[in-house]
């Protein structure tokens, strides 16, 4: 009985951790993929929104110069 419960729980754990969309990976952030002309050609879905978000956030942090008011 314990073996059956253990097997079923391992099956559910494996299904929960499995990739629900195998083979469908997101877009890679690059200069070509972040071009506005390319972004307009992509379908309006979650993958496009994620790519746009990553394109807007790429780059380095640049601190502003200190202000003395």
N, C-alpha and C positions, 0 to 999 in steps of 0.2 A: 504494500500500500504506500509506503514512504517513497519507494522508487517511482511509482506512478505520479505522485504529487510533485516530486522533484523533477521528473521529466516534463511534466506539463508546465511547471513554473519556468524551467529553462527554455522551453519553446516560446512562451510568452515574452520572456526577456529578450530572446533573439529576435523576435518579430518587432519588438518595440525599438530595438537598437538598429534594425536594418534600414538601409537607405530606401526611402519610399519612391524616389525617382532615379533609378539607376541609369547611368549614361547621360542624364541631363544635368550638366554642370552649368554654373553661372558664367557670365561673360567675364573675360579677363580685362583688368584695367590697364589700358595702354593708350598712347597718343592717338592711335588709329581708332580704337573703340570709343574714346571720349570725345571725338570730333562731333560737333553739333549735327553735321550732315548725316553721320552714321547713326546717331541716337534717334533721329527722326524716322529712320527706316525700320527700327526695331518695333515689335508688337508691344502694345501698352499692357504690360503685365508686371508681376512682382519682380522678375529677373531684371527687367529694364529699370525699374525704380531702384533696385539695389545697385545696379551699375552706375546710374546717375548719382546716387548718394556717395558711392566710393570715388567717383571722378571728381566730385566737388570737394571731397575731403583729402585728396592726395596732395602731396607736397610736404614741406617742412614748416614747422612752427617758427614764426619770426616775431620776436618780442618787440613791442613798440618802444621808442626811446622814452626815458623817464621825463615826466613833466613837472615843472615847478611853477605852480600857479601863484 
